[in-house]
Amino acid sequence: MKKRSLTSFILRHYLKFDKTQPFISITAILAFLGVGVGVMVLLVAMSIMNGMIKEFEHKLFIMNYPITIFSTSSRGLNPNLYEFLEKKFPNLKISPYMQTQAVVRMNSEMFPLVIYGVDLEREKLVNSVLEKSKAIQDINNPFGAVLGEALYYTLHLAKDEKITLIFTDLAPTGLALTPKMKKFSIDGTFSSGLRNYDNSIIYTSFEAIRAIRGLQKIVYDGFHIFSQSPMKDIVSIREALQEYTDITKEEIYASAEGWWEQNGNFFSAMELEKKALFLVLMLIILMASLNIISSLLMVVMNRRKEIALLISLGASKKHVQTIFFRLGSVIGGGGIVFGVVGAFIVIWILKTFDIISIPADVYGTSKLPVELLWSDLLWTIIGACVIVCISSYYPAKKASKIDVLQVLRNE
């Protein structure tokens, strides 16, 4: 108990601002601030990185559904497979689609497009962008289109004006190839926040795609599937595709792909960048911890006589080492707490106030996305604590190895 009281007393004494040796106290303050700022910068940077990754995931969910089943041959997929999957997975939302390519012409402007033939009500269940739109599919007019707001305004369309689509399915006429052209009315618009998506995707009806492609019956090109746990459900879906083949004895050419497989390289690069950023910013804390070493070494050199007296009065070298180790830990630990609190304040400010604006046409959002993960907070605290402990150990060890006789004889 006496040792603990003595340690606390000496710690309080050494932590006080020393007017006779102000440089030592200033170095300790700089060490405290350096560790704190390093931790704060690291946490804020990780939060911004996490926010951007999550924002990209959200945007990619628009362009890439959680799970997509697509045909791997020109035969397509028959409606029986769709009915089988609906019965097999009543908890999943499934929307079949047909697909083709086209070019939209309006006056002198032309834009390449991907045209999806869908049942709009089913597609709204799996596509949050369409769900938010007020588009209604007109049963009496199969040649209706739902297009992005960006494309709608780019083409300078007037109310009730039709657009002309030129399809890539060319029909031979004599020695020449003539593209198929068809006018579509506008049934509605959608806005995803991604200009490229809004400018390149159009939704229409199955009947329109069938007429353009000259199909006698509906043959799907694939199915869009919404799942809360796609990584788990995709295994069951792949097994169901094989089960359908075994039951019907019908060979199907289909493959199921998850959104993470379609964008695996992108997210791997983001994770690698995040890890590299973590290591680089951790070097800031490492550099700040050098001030802890220099500050403690200066304290040791300045307090050599006091340390020698402590040892001569019965304090063990281990006790002296503990005192200086705790001194470094208090300076560094206080900096870590300061950094964590500061990071939470900065993150709250970034979330609450629109201080930093980013180009929405590039990132899909004008507000800087910020999200702090508990795992990042934990690893940052652990890494900072390890660095502080290592930085405190050497000066503490140096203090415990002071030659008492030599110090008392000379000083």
Secondary structure, DSSP 8 states (H G I E B T S, - for coil): -HHHHHHHHHHHHHHS--SSSHHHHHHHHHHHHHHHHHHHHHHHHHHHHHHHHHHHHHHHHHHS-SEEEEESSTT-B-HHHHHHHHHH-TTSEEEEEEEEEEEEEETTEEEEEEEEEE-HHHHHHH-HHHHHS-----TT-SSEEEEEHHHHHHTT--TT--EEEEEEEEEEETTEEEEEEEEEEEEEEE--S-HHHHHHEEEE-HHHHHHHHT-SS--BSEEEEE-SSHHHHHHHHHHHHHHHHHHH-----EEEEEHHHHTHHHHHHHHHHHHHHHHHHHHHHHHHHHHHHHHHHHHHHHTHHHHHHHHHTT--HHHHHHHHHHHHHHHHHHHHHHHHHHHHHHHHHHHHS--SB--HHHHS-SB------HHHHHHHHHHHHHHHHHHHHHHHHHHHT--HHHHHHH-
